[in-house]
């Protein structure tokens, strides 16, 4: 009982310490009485490269990664993190120059500028908003709650833990804004990465660095056609999944758009890529493989059980605090981005141009928090949270990426042709996923992307009578699309 008290005391002490240093850091930032989108959603353009790197890292790296990827208990899952480096490089060298050139608040604002059409911005912004609301926000609090439940072996219902995360996260995102999220991400990230590396070391020591007895298919990096990641997918859909996620996804790119300059933003993205390559692959696969040897195939419960048994109680309290902060900041990041998409892409364009940002943000925050809680029971039924997330994203990712590719590479393209291609692309991938799946779903993402681009260009020519002109030379030289 005394150890449990110490564990809980350490948990709350570390959590309070992170909140305190975040508050002190944010208080040092220049104050603005403005209620503008840039101040509220981009921290006034004042994030340094350190906080951009930290926020990008921890926004992505949370319990859905640690729990979900380790839950597969296979070395192959490291490819998601290794290939992410390419996506970050594409963000820094191709997309960020365009976002800064057009002073974008949301990624979808670039589409409005390229197609000269506000409706295409609203459509893609709305799709992103729905994805965040129904996929990423509930997934973040579900996986975080599952981890806490398994680690502490408590009888508290999962939905109660999720409610605590959701309510705290909602309050934090509303009152702190992007700056507080980014700063907290960075401080929590330093602690989380350090603790995650320690878990890897303790895990390896627990099996005396002996991987014998573990099936070869759990240790290989070359996946066959029946594996979660066949090696051939690394040359097809995987490249474009990473391009979509890191370069067009509002939740990630919003951090990179909040720097005072393009150069500062690129430094942050490159730093995040370095962390992704050198540290993250090991922490998202090795503990799960060790758990397979120790406990067998226990799926998403692997990481929480391993941490709960290997770490001393006082140290597990620190780790739990780091994970709780990661859950909250991932949830906050998604929530902040969802609100930005609604306010900037939809409300200001169709409801009220002179909206009071803080007021409408509060209303949207309450709605999104309530919705994420309602979705948690559905995620409890999933066999693998990470595989479910990737397949759900497939419905949206390639159709959305296609509209960015067409917009950046061509001009004289009618926005309605691109919008039609996006909608048709969602149904195409849904057909591939739920009706007919001739090849691996990652291959089908490339097929969907190519079909969407072809549909957009074909409709543009045959229906709207426009001849698209290829204008791609470099990201710096791109002319307006129309």
Secondary structure, DSSP 8 states (H G I E B T S, - for coil): -HHHHHHHHHHHHHHHHHHHHHHHHHHHS-------HHHHHSGGG-B-HHHHHHHHHHHHSSHHHHHHHHHHT-GGGHHHHHHHHHHHHHIIIIIHHHHHHTT-SSHHHHHHHHHT-HHHHHHHHHHHHHHIIIIIHHHHHHHHHHHHHHHHT--S-HHHHHHHHHHHHHHHHHHHHHHHHHHHHHHHHHHHHHHHHHHHHHHHHHTTT--TTS-HHHH-SS--TTSTT-GGGGGTHHHHHHHHHHHT-HHHHHHHTTBSSHHHHHHHHHHHHHHIIIIIHHHHHHHHHHHHHHH-S-GGGHHHHHHHHHS-HHHHHHHHHHHHHHHHHHHHHHHHHHHHIIIIIIIHHHT-TT--HHHHHHHHHHHHHHHHHHHHHHHTT-S-HHHHHHHHHHHHHHHHHHHHHHHHHEES--HHHHHHHHHHHHHHHHHHHHT---S-HHHHHHHHHHHHHHHHHHHHHHTS----EE--S-TTT-----
